[in-house]
């Protein structure tokens, strides 16, 4: 049994399965809750027999996320390349799909407070459209008129994410009709150097659309610099956008090749099942 993103609290019928795999798609939060001896968090995780996380750097010396005796193994978002044929052309608008502010899962650990939301990092890079002179669209519902005015005022187009996310065909068309993805990561993934990478960004790569995303430590495990770019500063963002503009076909091909080599479902899922003893 695979419990993807821990969406199901295991019941008696699940416990009858001898191999119960937890795939932690949102790392750091559950590890910290477990380390703080939260009874519900411990019961929730301990019901599983094998533990995998999209935080590929968890357990490394340069990642301070506690393991607390749980044998977390790295995995990554799988994609089926055949479902993401590369579209022709060179669209002019970078896009992403996001919730502006997530609430309820901020957490403190050893004197540090980690925010389970993207908006704190989006605010740092909100003026990318003005600084770069390129086109950007965010599929996002502003929580209030002030946020909408701020985002649009910095040059972003906004569109309703609900119809885009309602079905695979529309979702895939939105990604394939994008120039690439520009996005940030949640604070809770970035500062601990978790190695997290987005399943949505993997879809952009598979569709041959370059990705410019925030540094989380993932480049220890797959290369950044061609087709996929990481950043911590505005200068790195602008350099990535310039590189893509200089030779878009090269970066489109590289994006697809990255998806095939590092995220193809046959490889990712086969490795996960092998490590689970199946």
N, C-alpha and C positions, 0 to 999 in steps of 0.2 A: 504494500500500500504506500502510495506517495501522497504526502500531505503538502501540497504546493502552497507556499507562503504561510503555512500553518493556519489555513483558513478554517479548518475543522477541528473542534475539540473532540478528542477520540472517545468513542462510546464502546460499550461492551463488544459489539460486533466488529469494531475495528481492532480491539485488543486481541481478538481471536486470530488475527493475522500474525505470523511469526516475524515478518520483516516489516517494520513501520518506519518509513523514511520521512524525515522532516526536511523540507527545502526552505531555507530562510532567505527569502528574496529581499528583505529589508534588514540588513545586518546592524549590529551594535545595540539596538534597543533591547532585544531579548537577552543578549549576553550580559548586559549590565543588570537587568532585572534579576536574572538568575544569580549573578554575583552578589547582589544585595539581599539574597535569601528571601525573595518574595515568594511566599508559599504557593500562590496560584501559578506564578511563572515556572516554578520548579515542577509542580504537578503536570503542567501543560507540556513541558519539554521531556520530562522523564517518562512520559507515556510512549515515547518513540524509542526505536532501537538503533537508528543510524541518523547522523546529523550532517547536513550539507548546507553551505551558505554561499550566496553571491559575493560576500566579502572575502575575496580570494586571499587577501593579505592578513586575515585574522589568524593569530598565532605566531606571526613573524615578529622579530625583535623591534621593528620600526612601527608596530601597531600596538597600542596600549589597551586594546579591548580584552577584557578578562575571559579566560576559557572556563575556569571553575570546574575543571575535571571533565568537561564535555569534549568528546573527540570530534570537533568540527572539522569537516573536510571541505576543500574548495570545490565549487562548481560554478557554472556560468550560464547565462540565458541561452537556451538552444533555439535555433531557427531552422525552418525547412526551406532551403534556398529555392526549391521549385515553386513555392508559393509567392516568391518575390521576384518575378522577372524584371530585369532592368529595363526601364523605359528609355526611349530615345530622347535626345534633346538636352538642353542645358537651362533648366528653369532659373528664374532670377530671384526667387524669394526663399530665404532660410526660414524654417518653421520649427515648432515644437508643440507638444500638447502637455498641459500642466494644470495642476491645482495651485492657486497662488499661495494659500496658506493652509497647511494641515495643523490640526490642533489635537491635543490630548495625549501626545506621546513624547513631549519634551522630557528629558531626564537628566539628573545630576549624578556625577560619579567622581569621587576623589577631588572635590573642589571645582570641577568643571561642569558647565551646563551645556548640554547638547540639544539643538533645536531640530525637531523632526519636521522640517518644512523647507521649501525652496526659496521662499520670498526673501529671506535675509540675504541670500546670495544673488538673486535676481536684482535686487536693489543696487548691489555693487556694480553690476554690469548693464544696467538698464539703458544707458546711453550709447550702447554699441551701434544702433542704427545711425545716430548722428555722427559718431566718431568714425565710422567706416564708410558712410555714404551708400551702404547697400540696403536691401529690402529684407524686412523681418516680419514674421507673423507668429502670433501665439494663439493657439486654441485654448482659451481660458475664460472662465466666468469671473469677472471682477467681483470681489465681495461687497464693494460699495462704490459709489460714484467717484470718490476721491482717488481710489486705486486706479479706476479706469482712466481718469484724467491724467494721472501721473504716467501710466504706461503709454497711453496714446501720445502724450506730450513729448515723450522721448523718441517718438518715431515708429513705434510698433503698430502694426495692424492687429486687430483682435477679431476672433471669430468664435462662434459657439462650439464648444467641444462635444456637446451631447450627440448631435447627429453623426459627427465624425467617429465617435467611439461606439456607436450603436450596432455596427456590423463590420465584418472583416473587409468587405469589398470597398466600402467608403473609406475605412481606415487606411487600407493599402493604397488607394488612389491618392489620398491626401499626402502620404509619404512619398509616393513615386512622383507626384507633381511638385515636390519641393526641390529646391536647389541642394539642400542638405539640412542637417539639424544643427542649430545652435541652442545650447541649453546649459543650465547649471545643475548642481547636485545638492541634495539636502545637506545642511550643516552637519548632521549626525554621521553622514558617510565621509565627509571631506576631512574634518579635523583629526579623526583617529587614524587616517590613512588606511581605510578599510579594504581598498581594492575593489569596491563595488562598481558594477557597470549595469547600465539600463537595458532591460529587454526591449524597450521601444527603440533605443539607439541601435541595437543589433538589427532591427528591421530596416532602419535607414541604410545601414551598411549593406545588408543583403540586397536591397533595391539599387545599389550602386550610388547611393547618396552620401557624400562625405559627412562626417560628424565632428563638430567642435564642442567639446564638453569639458567639464571641470575636472581637475586633477584629484583623483581619490587614491592613487597608488596602483591603478590597473595596468599601467604601462610596464610594470615588472613582469607581466604575464603575456602581453601581446603588444606589438610595436605601435607607437604613435609617431606621427610625423608625415605620413603619406596616407591620405584617405581618412585617417582618424587623427585628431589633434586634441591635446589636453592643455589646460591653461589654469593659471592661478592669478595672472595679472592681465590688465587691459592690453599691454604691449603684446603679450602672447596671443590674445584673441585676434588683434589686428594683423599680426604676422600670419596666423593661420588662414584668415580670410583672404589675405593677399596671395598666399601660396595657392589656394584653391582657384582664385581668379586667374592666376598665371597659366595654369594648365588643368582646366576642369576635367577633361577626359582622363588624364592620368590618375587624378584623385578619385574619380568615379570607379575606374577599374580597380584601383587599390582597395577601395571600400568593399567592393564585392568579393575580392580575393580574401580579405580579412575575415569576412563572414564565413566564407567557405572553409577556411583553414582552422579558425579558432572557435566558431560558434555553430557549425553545422550539427544538426540534431543527432545524426548517426554517431558522431564522435562524442558529443557531450553526454548524451543519454547512455550510450554504451559504457563509457568510463564510469559514470555514476553507478550503474547497475553492477558492474564488475567490482567496484570498491565496496558495494553493499553485499558482496558475496553471492550475487545472483548470476 
